[in-house]
Amino acid sequence: MAKISFKRSLICGAITFALFTVYWALGQKFIIQKFESTIAEANASGYDVTHKGVGLSGFPLYYSVRIGTPNIAANQAEKPWAFRGENLYFKAPSWAPLRWNLHHSEDARIDIRGPKDQRWLFDVSPLKLDGDIALNLSGGLKTLDLRGRQIRPRDVIGTGPPVNSIEKMDISVEDIGTDAGITLSFEDIFLNADIWANLQTVLGPRLERVTIDMMAQGLDNIDSNGWDAFETDGILQSDAFRIQWNALQLSGKFTLKYGPNGLSGPVTLNVENERDLVDALEKAGLISKNRKTQVLFALQLAPKNEKGQREIPVNIADGAILFMGQPVYKF
């Protein structure tokens, strides 16, 4: 009986292993096909995605995917940017192939071109990224949580990047029907003095925190086709954003439309002490002394919210932030 039981155990184990091997192989085939179709869809919608080979390993416990030198470039005029990394890794348990971990820890190059022939080409050495990805049953992106630490870009040519380092970055994206929920959080942002010289003189070189909770309305899917359609006729709406930069503490809401000229629309700033804000703008040379008096008078007429903060309306249009119809900052 013992021998029969042992033989049965061996047979059952062999069958189980064989079935799991078939399961793993089918999963491998699906993953490769999904990867190839995702690249094809991205290229068809205006992107240029290339790489230097894909490796898949991890049998039997994991699906481990390595993408060599991923290069993603947007070749449409309204979104000219490119990203090139080294080795990009994805890993999922064999029994949960819809939940993946993303990892990048080597050098990366980012190339951005502005509407007025500006160019920002910089390296991040290394670009440390970790993330978690959840897919739906059809293989589409359901949620993305991306974490970056000690991001320190170094300019190569052209204008330097707007920041010298970001010590902590967290980005979350969630598919919500025809919309997407997006949360952005940045801490300890050290700014480029050449770009932010005036404001840095007043507020210091470190921006302590930026947090934004917003909805991308009209985004059918969190993929290249969805984003492509969104950038033609999409809306970003937030009822909660916050900026803490030394003595300057702002919060508020916005509704911004995405169009050919970038983002545009109204923004409401909540300010506890409007005089501190206006003093900072004057010291930074963004408004004159005479203009300061007019602005302070107008702000006294602005309503207050339930927290006693002034609700100050500004507007974004034509690549500039407008306050009382006057540009105070141009992108």
C-alpha positions as CSV (number, residue, x, y, z in Angstrom):
1,M,0.0,0.0,0.0
2,A,2.8,2.4,0.8
3,K,4.4,1.7,-2.5
4,I,1.2,2.3,-4.3
5,S,0.6,5.5,-2.4
6,F,4.1,6.7,-3.2
7,K,3.6,6.0,-6.9
8,R,0.3,7.8,-6.9
9,S,2.0,10.8,-5.3
10,L,4.7,10.8,-8.0
11,I,2.2,10.5,-10.7
12,C,0.0,13.3,-9.3
13,G,3.1,15.5,-8.8
14,A,4.3,14.8,-12.4
15,I,0.8,15.7,-13.7
16,T,0.6,18.8,-11.6
17,F,4.1,19.9,-12.8
18,A,3.2,19.2,-16.4
19,L,0.0,21.2,-16.2
20,F,1.8,24.1,-14.5
21,T,4.4,24.0,-17.2
22,V,1.8,24.3,-19.8
23,Y,0.1,27.1,-17.9
24,W,3.4,29.0,-17.5
25,A,4.2,28.5,-21.3
26,L,0.7,29.8,-22.3
27,G,1.2,32.8,-20.0
28,Q,4.6,33.5,-21.5
29,K,3.1,33.4,-25.0
30,F,0.3,35.8,-23.9
31,I,2.7,38.2,-22.3
32,I,4.9,38.4,-25.4
33,Q,1.9,38.9,-27.6
34,K,0.5,41.6,-25.3
35,F,3.8,43.3,-25.2
36,E,4.2,43.3,-29.0
37,S,0.6,44.5,-29.5
38,T,1.0,47.3,-27.0
39,I,4.1,48.6,-28.9
40,A,2.2,48.4,-32.2
41,E,-0.8,50.3,-30.8
42,A,1.6,53.0,-29.3
43,N,3.4,53.4,-32.7
44,A,0.1,53.6,-34.5
45,S,-1.1,56.4,-32.3
46,G,1.9,58.7,-32.8
47,Y,4.7,57.3,-30.6
48,D,8.0,55.7,-31.6
49,V,8.8,52.8,-29.3
50,T,11.9,50.7,-29.7
51,H,14.1,48.4,-27.6
52,K,17.1,46.1,-27.8
53,G,15.5,42.8,-27.0
54,V,13.1,41.3,-24.5
55,G,14.1,38.5,-22.1
56,L,11.5,36.4,-20.2
57,S,12.5,34.0,-17.4
58,G,11.5,33.0,-13.9
59,F,10.0,29.6,-14.4
60,P,8.2,28.2,-12.4
61,L,7.5,30.8,-9.7
62,Y,7.6,34.1,-11.6
63,Y,7.3,35.8,-14.9
64,S,10.4,38.0,-15.1
65,V,10.6,40.3,-18.1
66,R,13.7,42.4,-19.0
67,I,13.4,45.1,-21.7
68,G,16.8,46.2,-23.0
69,T,17.3,49.9,-23.7
70,P,13.7,51.0,-24.0
71,N,13.3,54.1,-26.1
72,I,10.0,55.9,-26.1
73,A,9.6,59.0,-28.3
74,A,6.6,61.2,-29.1
75,N,7.0,62.3,-32.7
76,Q,3.9,64.5,-32.9
77,A,4.5,68.2,-32.9
78,E,2.3,69.0,-29.9
79,K,4.1,66.6,-27.5
80,P,7.8,66.4,-28.5
81,W,9.6,64.4,-25.9
82,A,11.7,61.2,-25.7
83,F,12.8,58.8,-22.9
84,R,15.6,56.3,-23.1
85,G,16.5,54.0,-20.2
86,E,18.8,51.0,-19.7
87,N,17.3,47.8,-18.4
88,L,13.6,47.9,-17.5
89,Y,12.4,45.0,-15.4
90,F,8.9,43.7,-14.8
91,K,8.1,40.8,-12.4
92,A,4.8,39.0,-11.5
93,P,4.1,35.8,-9.6
94,S,3.1,33.0,-11.9
95,W,-0.2,32.6,-10.0
96,A,-1.0,36.4,-10.3
97,P,-0.1,37.4,-13.8
98,L,-2.2,40.6,-13.7
99,R,-0.1,42.2,-10.9
100,W,3.3,43.4,-11.8
101,N,6.3,45.1,-10.2
102,L,8.3,47.6,-12.3
103,H,11.9,48.4,-11.6
104,H,14.6,50.7,-13.2
105,S,17.8,51.5,-11.4
106,E,20.3,52.5,-14.2
107,D,20.9,55.7,-16.2
108,A,18.2,57.4,-18.3
109,R,18.1,60.2,-20.8
110,I,15.2,62.6,-21.2
111,D,14.8,64.9,-24.2
112,I,12.1,67.6,-24.2
113,R,11.5,70.3,-26.9
114,G,9.4,73.4,-26.2
115,P,7.1,75.3,-28.6
116,K,9.6,78.1,-29.0
117,D,12.6,75.9,-30.1
118,Q,13.7,75.3,-26.5
119,R,15.4,72.1,-25.8
120,W,16.0,70.3,-22.5
121,L,18.3,67.3,-22.8
122,F,19.4,65.8,-19.5
123,D,20.6,62.6,-18.0
124,V,19.4,61.1,-14.7
125,S,22.2,58.9,-13.3
126,P,20.8,56.7,-12.0
127,L,17.0,56.9,-12.4
128,K,15.6,54.9,-9.5
129,L,12.0,53.9,-10.2
130,D,9.8,51.2,-8.6
131,G,6.2,50.7,-9.3
132,D,3.2,48.4,-9.1
133,I,0.9,47.7,-12.0
134,A,-2.5,46.1,-12.0
135,L,-4.1,44.9,-15.3
136,N,-7.7,44.0,-16.1
137,L,-8.7,40.7,-17.6
138,S,-8.2,42.0,-21.1
139,G,-4.7,43.0,-20.3
140,G,-5.4,46.7,-20.1
141,L,-3.9,49.0,-17.5
142,K,-6.1,49.3,-14.4
143,T,-3.8,51.0,-11.9
144,L,-0.3,52.3,-11.7
145,D,1.7,53.3,-8.6
146,L,5.1,54.7,-9.4
147,R,7.8,55.7,-6.9
148,G,11.0,57.6,-7.5
149,R,13.7,58.5,-5.1
150,Q,16.7,60.8,-5.3
151,I,16.1,61.9,-8.9
152,R,19.0,64.1,-9.8
153,P,19.1,65.2,-13.5
154,R,22.2,66.6,-15.1
155,D,22.0,68.8,-18.2
156,V,23.7,67.7,-21.4
157,I,22.9,70.4,-23.9
158,G,20.5,73.3,-24.1
159,T,18.7,74.7,-21.1
160,G,19.2,72.8,-17.9
161,P,16.3,71.0,-16.3
162,P,14.0,73.1,-14.1
163,V,15.0,71.1,-11.0
164,N,18.4,70.0,-9.7
165,S,16.9,67.1,-7.7
166,I,13.6,65.6,-6.4
167,E,14.2,63.5,-3.3
168,K,10.8,61.8,-3.3
169,M,8.2,61.3,-6.0
170,D,5.0,59.3,-5.9
171,I,2.6,59.0,-8.9
172,S,-0.7,57.0,-8.9
173,V,-3.1,56.5,-11.8
174,E,-6.4,54.6,-11.6
175,D,-8.8,53.8,-14.4
176,I,-12.3,55.0,-13.4
177,G,-14.7,54.4,-16.2
178,T,-14.2,57.1,-18.9
179,D,-11.9,59.0,-16.5
180,A,-8.6,58.5,-14.7
181,G,-7.8,59.4,-11.1
182,I,-4.3,60.9,-10.8
183,T,-2.4,61.7,-7.6
184,L,1.0,63.4,-7.8
185,S,3.2,64.0,-4.8
186,F,6.7,65.5,-4.8
187,E,8.8,66.3,-1.7
188,D,12.1,68.3,-1.3
189,I,12.4,69.7,-4.8
190,F,15.7,71.6,-5.3
191,L,15.2,74.1,-8.1
192,N,17.5,75.2,-10.9
193,A,18.8,78.7,-9.9
194,D,19.2,79.8,-13.5
195,I,15.4,79.3,-14.2
196,W,13.9,80.2,-10.8
197,A,16.5,82.9,-9.7
198,N,14.0,85.6,-8.8
199,L,11.6,83.4,-6.8
200,Q,14.5,81.6,-5.2
201,T,15.9,84.9,-3.9
202,V,12.7,85.4,-2.0
203,L,11.6,81.9,-1.1
204,G,14.8,79.8,-1.0
205,P,16.1,77.0,-3.2
206,R,14.0,74.2,-1.9
207,L,10.3,73.7,-2.6
208,E,9.2,71.5,0.3
209,R,6.1,69.8,-1.1
210,V,3.7,69.7,-4.1
211,T,0.6,67.5,-4.0
212,I,-2.2,67.3,-6.6
213,D,-5.3,65.0,-6.7
214,M,-7.0,65.3,-10.0
215,M,-9.2,63.6,-12.6
216,A,-8.4,63.3,-16.2
217,Q,-11.9,63.5,-17.8
218,G,-12.5,62.0,-21.2
219,L,-9.7,59.4,-20.9
220,D,-11.3,56.2,-22.2
221,N,-8.3,54.0,-21.4
222,I,-5.0,54.4,-19.6
223,D,-3.0,53.5,-22.7
224,S,-1.4,55.3,-25.7
225,N,-4.6,55.5,-27.7
226,G,-6.5,56.9,-24.7
227,W,-3.9,59.5,-23.9
228,D,-3.6,60.5,-27.5
229,A,-7.4,61.3,-27.7
230,F,-7.2,63.0,-24.3
231,E,-4.5,65.4,-25.4
232,T,-6.8,66.6,-28.2
233,D,-9.9,67.2,-26.2
234,G,-9.4,66.4,-22.5
235,I,-9.9,68.1,-19.1
236,L,-7.9,68.0,-15.9
237,Q,-9.9,68.8,-12.9
238,S,-8.7,69.1,-9.3
239,D,-10.4,70.1,-6.1
240,A,-7.3,69.6,-4.0
241,F,-3.8,70.7,-4.7
242,R,-1.2,72.1,-2.3
243,I,2.1,73.9,-2.7
244,Q,4.4,74.5,0.2
245,W,7.5,76.7,-0.5
246,N,9.0,78.2,2.6
247,A,6.7,81.0,3.7
248,L,4.5,80.6,0.6
249,Q,1.7,78.1,1.2
250,L,-0.9,77.7,-1.5
251,S,-3.9,75.4,-2.0
252,G,-6.8,75.4,-4.4
253,K,-8.5,73.9,-7.3
254,F,-8.5,74.1,-11.1
255,T,-10.3,73.0,-14.3
256,L,-7.9,72.9,-17.2
257,K,-8.6,72.0,-20.8
258,Y,-5.9,70.2,-22.8
259,G,-5.6,71.6,-26.4
260,P,-3.2,72.3,-29.2
261,N,-1.6,75.2,-27.2
262,G,-1.3,73.1,-24.0
263,L,-3.3,73.6,-20.8
264,S,-5.6,76.5,-20.3
265,G,-8.4,77.4,-17.9
266,P,-9.2,78.9,-14.5
267,V,-7.3,78.2,-11.2
268,T,-8.5,79.3,-7.7
269,L,-5.8,79.8,-5.2
270,N,-6.5,79.7,-1.4
271,V,-4.2,82.0,0.5
272,E,-4.2,82.5,4.3
273,N,-2.2,85.7,4.1
274,E,-2.5,87.4,0.7
275,R,0.0,90.1,1.7
276,D,2.8,87.5,2.0
277,L,2.0,86.3,-1.5
278,V,2.0,89.8,-3.0
279,D,5.2,90.7,-1.1
280,A,6.9,87.6,-2.6
281,L,5.8,88.6,-6.1
282,E,7.1,92.1,-5.7
283,K,10.4,91.0,-4.2
284,A,10.8,88.6,-7.1
285,G,10.3,91.4,-9.6
286,L,7.1,89.9,-11.0
287,I,4.9,92.9,-10.2
288,S,5.8,96.6,-9.6
289,K,5.3,98.6,-6.5
290,N,2.4,100.5,-8.0
291,R,0.9,97.3,-9.2
292,K,1.3,95.8,-5.8
293,T,-1.0,98.5,-4.3
294,Q,-3.7,97.7,-6.9
295,V,-3.4,94.0,-6.3
296,L,-3.7,94.3,-2.6
297,F,-6.8,96.4,-2.9
298,A,-8.4,93.9,-5.3
299,L,-7.6,91.0,-3.0
300,Q,-9.5,92.6,-0.2
301,L,-12.6,92.2,-2.3
302,A,-12.0,88.5,-2.9
303,P,-14.3,86.1,-0.9
304,K,-13.0,83.9,1.9
305,N,-13.7,80.2,2.2
306,E,-14.8,78.3,5.4
307,K,-11.1,78.2,6.6
308,G,-10.8,82.0,6.4
309,Q,-8.6,81.9,3.3
310,R,-8.9,84.3,0.4
311,E,-10.0,82.7,-2.8
312,I,-8.0,84.3,-5.6
313,P,-8.9,83.6,-9.2
314,V,-6.0,83.3,-11.7
315,N,-6.0,82.0,-15.3
316,I,-3.7,79.9,-17.4
317,A,-3.6,80.8,-21.1
318,D,-1.1,81.0,-24.0
319,G,1.7,79.5,-21.9
320,A,1.4,82.0,-19.1
321,I,-0.2,82.4,-15.6
322,L,-2.4,85.5,-15.7
323,F,-3.4,87.4,-12.5
324,M,-5.9,90.2,-12.9
325,G,-5.3,89.9,-16.7
326,Q,-1.6,90.4,-16.4
327,P,1.0,87.6,-17.0
328,V,3.0,86.9,-13.8
329,Y,4.9,83.9,-15.1
330,K,5.5,82.4,-18.5
331,F,6.2,78.7,-19.1
